[in-house]
Amino acid sequence: MADAEAITIPLRLPSDEATALAQLCKRISYDDLIRYSSRHERYKKRLEIDVMWSAVNILQRQLAEAGFAPR
């Protein structure tokens, strides 16, 4: 879960790219992220994999709020 130190990242995407990014967020799994994360890296005591997974889920929710929620 994101903490109080959340930042806003302005992002402008064409509709097709936003749709494709929403699809990626939907299709990527925790197991996929295991391959890309470091077992040794931590963020304020949280494993990198858990922080990555949280970020993907936050991005997916934000895309859905903007109208890009694939079925």
trRosetta pair geometry for C-beta under 8 A, 3 or more apart (Angstrom, degrees):
i j d omega theta_ij theta_ji phi_ij phi_ji
1 54 6.2 -126 -50 -139 19 130
2 6 5.0 52 160 -87 127 111
2 54 6.7 164 -52 156 66 121
2 58 5.9 70 -40 -91 124 146
3 6 6.8 179 76 -44 46 76
3 44 7.6 -1 -26 61 155 164
13 17 4.4 -127 -175 90 105 113
13 18 4.4 134 101 -59 128 87
13 21 6.8 -55 -158 3 166 141
14 17 4.8 85 59 11 81 105
14 18 7.1 -152 91 -7 39 89
15 18 5.7 -58 -147 37 31 111
15 19 6.3 32 156 -20 66 106
16 19 5.7 -54 -149 36 31 112
16 20 6.3 28 154 -16 65 107
17 20 5.6 -53 -144 40 32 110
17 21 6.1 35 155 -21 65 106
18 21 5.7 -52 -143 37 30 112
18 22 6.4 34 154 -20 63 104
18 63 6.5 170 -175 -141 89 103
18 66 7.0 -94 -170 108 138 132
18 68 4.8 -128 146 -78 101 160
19 22 5.7 -54 -151 35 30 113
19 23 6.6 33 149 -20 63 103
19 68 5.7 -137 -90 -142 50 111
19 70 7.3 99 -166 -66 74 104
20 23 5.5 -51 -151 33 35 115
20 24 6.5 39 149 -22 65 101
21 24 5.5 -48 -149 32 35 114
21 25 6.5 37 151 -18 65 102
21 59 7.6 -94 157 159 110 120
21 63 6.5 -159 103 -103 101 145
21 68 7.5 37 70 139 89 148
22 25 5.7 -51 -149 36 33 112
22 26 6.4 34 151 -20 64 106
22 60 7.0 105 -141 -133 66 67
22 63 4.4 -175 -92 148 96 145
22 64 7.3 125 -136 -63 119 62
22 68 4.1 -154 -50 145 147 103
22 69 6.5 -122 -168 -90 137 23
22 70 5.3 147 124 -14 108 98
23 26 5.6 -56 -150 36 32 113
23 27 6.1 17 158 -10 68 114
23 70 5.2 67 -88 -28 68 160
24 27 6.0 -66 -141 44 27 102
24 28 5.9 28 164 -28 68 109
25 28 6.3 -48 -132 27 24 108
25 56 5.6 168 -138 -176 84 85
25 57 7.9 143 -172 -90 109 28
25 59 5.6 -149 -102 100 137 103
25 60 3.8 178 153 -84 136 94
25 63 6.5 160 26 24 153 146
26 60 6.8 128 -64 -130 59 123
26 70 5.1 -90 -22 64 159 117
28 32 5.0 -114 -161 68 75 148
28 33 6.8 73 164 -48 110 92
28 56 5.9 -112 85 -151 129 147
29 32 4.8 111 54 -2 70 98
29 33 7.4 -138 99 0 44 85
30 33 5.8 -59 -156 37 34 110
30 34 6.9 51 145 -36 64 94
30 49 7.3 68 -167 171 84 109
30 53 5.5 15 -110 -106 85 131
31 34 5.5 -35 -155 10 39 119
31 35 7.9 42 152 -18 58 92
32 35 6.4 -54 -176 23 40 110
32 36 7.5 10 143 1 68 110
33 36 5.7 -69 -153 47 48 102
33 37 5.6 40 155 -25 82 113
33 49 5.7 130 121 -145 109 80
33 52 4.8 169 -166 112 135 134
33 53 5.9 -167 53 -68 164 80
33 56 7.2 -123 -69 -22 139 144
34 37 6.1 -62 -135 35 27 106
34 49 5.9 20 -97 -120 59 133
36 52 7.2 157 90 -147 107 164
37 41 7.1 -129 -179 52 79 115
37 47 7.5 68 157 153 139 92
37 48 4.4 170 -163 105 106 108
37 49 4.1 168 77 -75 171 73
37 52 5.6 -129 -82 -1 119 146
38 41 3.8 76 74 -1 121 108
38 48 5.2 59 51 24 75 156
39 47 7.6 -22 -147 -152 45 112
39 48 7.9 -108 -79 35 14 110
41 47 7.7 90 84 -164 63 53
41 48 4.1 42 86 -49 106 131
42 45 5.9 5 173 -116 128 15
42 46 6.3 143 -163 64 78 36
42 47 6.2 -46 -107 -97 75 35
42 48 6.8 -105 -85 -41 28 74
43 46 5.1 -32 69 62 81 95
43 48 6.6 101 -13 -94 100 59
43 51 4.7 53 36 -70 140 156
46 50 5.1 -112 177 81 101 122
46 51 5.3 116 112 -55 121 96
47 50 4.8 89 65 6 85 104
47 51 7.2 -158 95 -5 44 87
48 51 5.6 -58 -148 39 36 110
48 52 6.1 38 154 -21 70 106
49 52 5.7 -53 -147 36 30 113
49 53 6.3 29 155 -19 64 107
50 53 5.7 -51 -144 36 32 112
50 54 6.4 36 154 -20 63 105
51 54 5.7 -52 -149 35 31 114
51 55 6.4 34 152 -21 63 105
52 55 5.7 -56 -151 34 31 112
52 56 6.5 31 153 -19 66 103
53 56 5.8 -50 -149 33 33 111
53 57 6.5 29 153 -15 64 108
54 57 5.8 -60 -150 40 31 109
54 58 6.3 32 153 -20 67 106
55 58 5.7 -52 -144 36 31 111
55 59 6.3 32 155 -18 64 106
56 59 5.8 -56 -149 38 29 112
56 60 6.3 32 152 -22 64 107
57 60 5.5 -49 -144 35 33 114
57 61 6.5 34 155 -18 64 103
58 61 5.8 -55 -151 36 31 110
58 62 6.4 28 153 -17 65 107
59 62 5.8 -57 -147 38 31 110
59 63 6.3 32 155 -19 66 106
60 63 5.8 -54 -147 36 29 111
60 64 6.4 32 153 -20 63 106
61 64 5.6 -55 -149 35 31 114
61 65 6.5 34 152 -21 65 103
62 65 5.6 -49 -148 33 34 113
62 66 6.6 26 153 -12 63 107
63 66 5.7 -63 -152 42 33 108
63 68 4.3 -67 172 78 93 107
63 69 6.9 147 113 -72 86 60
64 67 7.7 94 -176 -37 30 7
64 68 6.6 -99 -81 74 32 54
64 69 3.8 57 -124 -81 86 110
